[in-house]
Amino acid sequence: MFYPIMSVLDLVGWTDLVYLPPNHWEKSPHSKLRIYVIWSDGINWNSLFICDIKRGDHKLLESSELPRECLITGIAFAYVTSKELPANMKTLPTENLWKSDIPEWRASSGFKNQYCQTSYQADVAPLPPKASMLSFHPFIQYGSVSNYLLLLNLKSDPSIVSSKLTIYSTRSKRVFLEAEIRANSATVIPLDPLDIPRNELPVIESKNLVVIPFGVGISHDERQISMEHTHPPASLTIYGDRRVTQGKIKRSWSEYLSRGVVDEN
């Protein structure tokens, strides 16, 4: 697993790694491990050794403490391994030591400024190189808040390719925005200029690049920050195969959106 450290919106991004498994019934490592920061320059994955970590310890990594080149795409990833990594790699390393199923072994990642901070349970596995993404964004806030859509991507090869993301109205299928997103990067889209109505639920679609979408809100006085990732449409599936359900929901909405604008009246 990889743990994001982001540098966007003039905020300090951070990740807190804890070498302590979330349960005692699944096998977990006990030996001293190594923490690296990994980032893409579009040609290679680059690695920077940070420190060793012992079981029971934690390590806080902040974007403000990393070399500037680590964050040229807006994001770098912490990685925990038992091995020494080369400085440059053509594909991501695959050792997955911090792994559990119930619950999952995760870190905390988020943002902070001089007044406050926000976080979420963070872990990212490499995403498929060719796949689509569809999600809904119910986290727009109104009032003295600036709203952003934050989109993360991580794939095994280091190429930084661009793709198109579209934000639609679920009611009329009107296009609010078409924007460029990039692989192995953090992309930020300001939402306030789109004037999305309060009674609207935007739907986000990317046909060629899978991204993890977040809603980020920053109060105008900068004393409050919020972030929440949107969930796949099949998140509330209780029985059956979620992947099958997800595929059906995505196809249904893609077909609906492709049929063009409808009259909201």
TORSE-70108 format. One line per field, with one value per residue (C-alpha): residue number from 0; x, y, z. Coordinates in steps of 0.2 Angstrom, whole numbers, plus 2048, in hexadecimal, padded with zeros to 3 digits. Layout:
// TORSE-70108
nr NUM  ...
east X  ...
north Y  ...
up Z  ...
//
This chain:
// TORSE-70108
nr 0  1  2  3  4  5  6  7  8  9  10  11  12  13  14  15  16  17  18  19  20  21  22  23  24  25  26  27  28  29  30  31  32  33  34  35  36  37  38  39  40  41  42  43  44  45  46  47  48  49  50  51  52  53  54  55  56  57  58  59  60  61  62  63  64  65  66  67  68  69  70  71  72  73  74  75  76  77  78  79  80  81  82  83  84  85  86  87  88  89  90  91  92  93  94  95  96  97  98  99  100  101  102  103  104  105  106  107  108  109  110  111  112  113  114  115  116  117  118  119  120  121  122  123  124  125  126  127  128  129  130  131  132  133  134  135  136  137  138  139  140  141  142  143  144  145  146  147  148  149  150  151  152  153  154  155  156  157  158  159  160  161  162  163  164  165  166  167  168  169  170  171  172  173  174  175  176  177  178  179  180  181  182  183  184  185  186  187  188  189  190  191  192  193  194  195  196  197  198  199  200  201  202  203  204  205  206  207  208  209  210  211  212  213  214  215  216  217  218  219  220  221  222  223  224  225  226  227  228  229  230  231  232  233  234  235  236  237  238  239  240  241  242  243  244  245  246  247  248  249  250  251  252  253  254  255  256  257  258  259  260  261  262  263  264
east 800  805  800  7FE  807  7FE  804  7F5  7EB  7F9  7F6  803  7FF  803  803  805  80B  808  812  804  7F8  7E5  7E2  7EB  7E5  7EC  7FF  809  81C  826  837  83E  838  83D  832  835  82C  829  824  823  82C  822  831  836  82F  83C  83F  846  84A  842  846  844  835  833  823  819  820  818  81F  817  81C  818  818  821  830  832  83E  834  837  82D  81D  81E  80E  805  807  814  812  819  81D  823  82E  83B  846  852  84A  854  854  84A  83E  833  825  81F  825  819  81D  80E  812  805  7F6  7E7  7D5  7CA  7CD  7D8  7E9  7EA  7F2  7EB  7EE  7E8  7EB  7EF  7F2  7F7  7E5  7DF  7E0  7D6  7D9  7D2  7D7  7E4  7EB  7EC  7EF  7F5  7E6  7E2  7EB  7DC  7CB  7BD  7B7  7A5  7A0  795  79A  78E  79B  79A  798  790  793  7A5  7AD  7B8  7B4  7C0  7C0  7D1  7D5  7E3  7EA  7F8  7FC  80B  814  81B  814  80A  7FC  7EE  7DB  7CA  7BF  7AD  7A1  78F  77E  775  764  767  777  77E  791  797  7A9  7B6  7C7  7D8  7DE  7EF  7F5  801  7FC  7F0  7E4  7DA  7CA  7C2  7AF  7A9  7AA  79E  790  789  777  774  767  773  77D  78C  792  7A4  7AA  7BB  7BA  7CD  7D5  7D0  7D2  7CD  7C2  7C2  7B8  7C2  7BB  7C5  7BC  7C0  7C9  7D3  7CE  7C5  7C9  7BF  7C3  7B9  7BB  7AC  7A7  7A4  792  792  798  787  786  783  782  78A  799  79D  7A7  799  78D  799  79B  788  785  794  78D  77B  781  78D  77F  773  780  784  772  774  76C  75A  74E  74E  73D
north 800  812  821  832  842  850  862  86C  87C  884  877  86B  859  84C  839  830  81E  813  803  7FA  7ED  7F1  7DF  7D1  7C2  7C5  7C3  7D3  7D7  7DA  7DF  7F0  7F8  806  815  81D  82B  827  833  833  83F  838  82C  823  820  829  824  82D  823  82C  821  810  80C  7FF  7F6  801  812  81F  82B  83B  841  853  85A  86A  85F  856  85C  866  859  84C  856  85C  853  859  848  83C  82B  824  811  805  7F6  7EA  7ED  7FA  803  809  81C  81A  80D  809  802  803  7F7  7E9  7E4  7E6  7E3  7EE  7E4  7DE  7DB  7DE  7EC  7F2  7F9  80B  81B  82D  83A  84B  85E  86C  87E  889  888  876  866  858  846  836  823  822  814  813  804  806  809  801  809  809  80A  817  820  826  82E  83A  84A  84F  858  86A  876  888  898  89E  88E  88B  87A  86F  85E  855  846  83A  82D  820  812  806  80E  820  828  838  838  843  83F  848  849  84F  856  854  859  849  852  859  851  862  863  86E  86C  862  862  85A  84D  845  834  832  843  84D  858  866  86D  87D  87A  88B  893  885  88C  87B  87D  877  86B  863  853  853  843  842  837  832  826  822  825  81F  82C  82D  83D  847  856  864  873  881  88F  8A0  8A5  894  88F  87F  872  863  854  845  839  834  822  816  815  802  807  803  7F2  7E5  7D5  7CE  7D3  7E6  7E6  7E0  7EC  7FA  7F6  7F6  806  80E  808  80E  81F  820  81C  828  837  833  836  848  857  855  863  867  86E
up 800  7FD  808  800  805  7FC  7F8  7F1  7F5  800  80D  816  811  81E  821  831  830  83F  840  84A  843  845  84B  854  84A  839  835  836  835  845  83E  83B  82A  81F  81A  809  7FF  7ED  7DF  7CC  7C0  7B1  7AD  7BD  7CE  7DA  7EC  7FB  80B  81A  829  831  83C  84A  84E  85A  853  848  83B  836  824  81F  80D  814  819  809  7FA  7EE  7E0  7E9  7E7  7D5  7D1  7E1  7E9  7F0  7F8  808  807  814  80F  816  807  801  7F2  7E3  7E0  7CF  7CA  7BB  7C5  7D6  7E3  7E8  7FA  805  817  820  81A  823  81E  82D  830  823  828  824  827  82A  81D  81B  81B  828  829  837  83F  83C  833  82B  827  820  821  813  809  7F6  7EB  7D9  7CF  7BE  7AF  7A4  7AD  7B0  7C0  7C4  7D5  7DC  7E6  7F4  7FE  7F7  805  804  80E  812  80B  7FC  7F4  7EA  7E2  7E5  7DA  7DD  7D2  7D5  7C8  7C7  7B8  7BB  7AB  7AE  7A1  7A0  79E  79F  7AE  7AC  7B9  7B5  7BC  7C1  7BE  7AC  7A7  7A4  7A4  7B2  7AD  7A3  7AB  7A8  7B5  7B6  7BB  7CA  7CF  7DA  7D0  7D8  7D0  7D8  7D9  7DE  7CD  7C6  7D0  7D3  7DB  7ED  7E7  7DA  7DD  7D1  7C8  7C4  7B6  7AF  7A0  79F  7B0  7C1  7CE  7E1  7E3  7F3  7F8  800  809  810  81A  814  825  823  834  82E  821  81C  810  80C  7FE  7F4  7F4  7E5  7E0  7E6  7F8  7FF  7F7  805  7FC  7ED  7E3  7E5  7D5  7CB  7D2  7D0  7BD  7BB  7C4  7BA  7A9  7AD  7B2  7A3  797  79F  79E  78C  787  788  792  797  79B  7AE  7AD
//
